[in-house]
């Protein structure tokens, strides 16, 4: 049972999770089976032990039932019951952290039971939790709708026909939730369609967009930001759409939970990357400014960790803008926030990149030779960086040795895409040719320039070196 669903979930639990689940399973409110508690404790010991045989079904059964003959049907029932307990615990954890949902449910509960003396306190709790809730995402408006709806239901008999009821509040909160979510999934649809061949048809798209235009000055942060992302996806040539999105993120970014906030910033960053790839060099500073705001708000950290992809892109943007001191400080202050599994590779490679930009080539060589990169992208990039360093140092012997070993590496690895293989094989070929050109030999220079252009490969570093030979 080493790899079954039950064991897999428990292996994902950290120590606080296990402690909380123990409290959950021993609570008679949630569980009345002492046998199930014993079953869990036996499995937990097996997970924590290096002795793998402890998790064999027959061994677990023997620990629990001693001399009774193994019964697979009964054993599967125990597995199923414990799995249900774990799933209930995971749901309960989410509920325990959602005070706004609790407040909405409390109003509904006292209403269903007709506990009139609790109505005012339930409403007061809901108002207090609403004021304390730190976000203004779609979920906030959904909870406000539920609170207002439940409030409306419990006090119907107290209202006089001449008094104003909270019908507008119900309607407005429902609209803000609905429009936010519709816009969110319109954006997701467009992003997916731009990256793949999939096509989607989502309902009421034109109608929603017309209504958003009508209420343009009265949009919630969620509606306004998703609408602006929609515009950057559908009207990419109008850069004012991006700048408006940037302002909205700066003003309202912290009104979203980290996971959603990260998605919003990623949308703005993707727009900038597209513009940069179109040759709009001013968008490099836009990428850096977005990342600065992203970091300042700490929305970039999911569960306390920084994605190595963003770590690398931040370093590249800062270095291209010449912000060397900032980059070094960033690497050192964020290295512990990288996932442990990729930390060493990410830190070593990006420090090497920093020293490369500073032309401190000895440090680049030292760092890149320190680590054998497990990540394919780091491995390819480190080898290509070493090629450029050896060329700059005029270290022909180690350069030729690296070119040949890199060629063998590319031919040996079956997990490298054809496009990347073509790129690096061309880099190797043209770098070798470049070393044989004598400065001032215009015929040879024109020939290699022509060959690079015909290859259709963007070899910027080589083209820069050729331009130096032409001077």
Secondary structure as UniProt FT lines:
FT   TURN            2..3
FT   HELIX           5..12
FT   HELIX           15..26
FT   TURN            28..30
FT   HELIX           34..48
FT   HELIX           52..55
FT   HELIX           57..65
FT   TURN            66..67
FT   HELIX           72..96
FT   HELIX           99..112
FT   TURN            113..114
FT   HELIX           116..118
FT   HELIX           119..132
FT   HELIX           138..154
FT   HELIX           156..158
FT   TURN            161..162
FT   HELIX           167..195
FT   TURN            203..204
FT   HELIX           205..214
FT   HELIX           216..218
FT   HELIX           221..234
FT   TURN            236..237
FT   HELIX           239..252
FT   HELIX           253..255
FT   HELIX           258..277
FT   TURN            278..279
FT   TURN            281..282
FT   HELIX           283..296
FT   TURN            297..300
FT   STRAND          301..302
FT   TURN            303..304
FT   STRAND          305..306
FT   HELIX           308..320
FT   TURN            321..322
FT   HELIX           324..334
FT   HELIX           335..337
FT   HELIX           340..357
FT   TURN            358..359
FT   HELIX           361..368
FT   TURN            369..370
FT   HELIX           376..392
FT   TURN            393..394
FT   HELIX           396..412
FT   HELIX           418..435
FT   TURN            439..440
FT   HELIX           442..455
FT   HELIX           460..470
//
